[in-house]
């Protein structure tokens, strides 16, 4: 039943362009039918359809006995071709222009593949299925001041710099911060109000990466965003209980993210995260745990075809609450991106990437070919992306 529902939703997405063409091509409809269908056509024309495909391969020079890359959230498999994600998206953005319907929108992201299973939210179907309803929310534009956006449903987190879809990141692999310091998605309600370059967001949700709440508490979401012509900054916070069946012990997260474009081909970005876990169980004794990390990004567009990116990162988990080891890790990752058909309609978003990454810890946590552990891990990754939207 679950599989049939997914296939039906996917078929609906793919049928949209055909429905528009068919409905718009019949010149002999009577006026009543034409008026009704015109409303449907206008609605469908305001819905954008997106397709995104991410295929990759990665090799770990440690050749780990378990074939697993340690502490890699969306690229844990060594020496394997992977369909990371195939995603279908539907989105209607409310404009508030004419009719009452212009004040209501929505977004649905249907994700398939290995990454869909890895980001899967608890309580939404089976955890081991290569499918995830990554986003599904209603967006209401309330006519208050400049317009108050109200989101209700499941949506991606506001925390951190990197995102789930690789096309929105400068590197192939995700940072330690993306996989270990912050959540992926939330289910609840979110309010956002923009005035000039400043956007204020508040929300209430079920917590980190759950649809079915694992306790009776709720998580508070806040963000202050400043978006200028050549710079943007986001201060985000999440505060609430996250442990199974525990309502009193809160997890608190604050992230500060920024990007600056000093000259047109060059973009500099940073991601600074701080997290706390109240009364974390340190093998019988209860105590508070803390983690923090910082990542820096340099992206330079050599030409419309070639761009290079460099990420450097440090993650401190001295209490072992996020990795299971009391450790400090750092990594450096250069990435080359090639868009061979840049500027050619329909093919401009075909992208090939190649990347080398070095991970290091102050503890022996990275497996080698004998099943022993060392303090470094080096990988090379290749990625092919294609995406477009109407």
Protein Blocks (a to p, Z undefined) as FASTA:
>chain_A
ZZmmmmmmmmmmmmmmmmmmmmmmmmkbcfklmmmmmmmmmmmmmpccdddddddddddf
klpaklpaehiaklmbghiacdfbacdddddddehlmmmmlmpccdddddedjklmmmpc
ghiajfkbccdcfbacddddddehjbpaddedddddfedjbdfblklpcbfbdcfklmmm
pcfbdcdddddddehjbccdddddebehiabdcbfbdcdddddddddfkbccdddddddd
fbehiakbccddddddddddfbfklccdddddddddehiaeehiacdddddddddddddd
fblkbccdddddddddfkommnopacddddddddddddfkgoiahilmgccddddddddd
fbdfbdcfkopacfbdcdddddddddddZZ
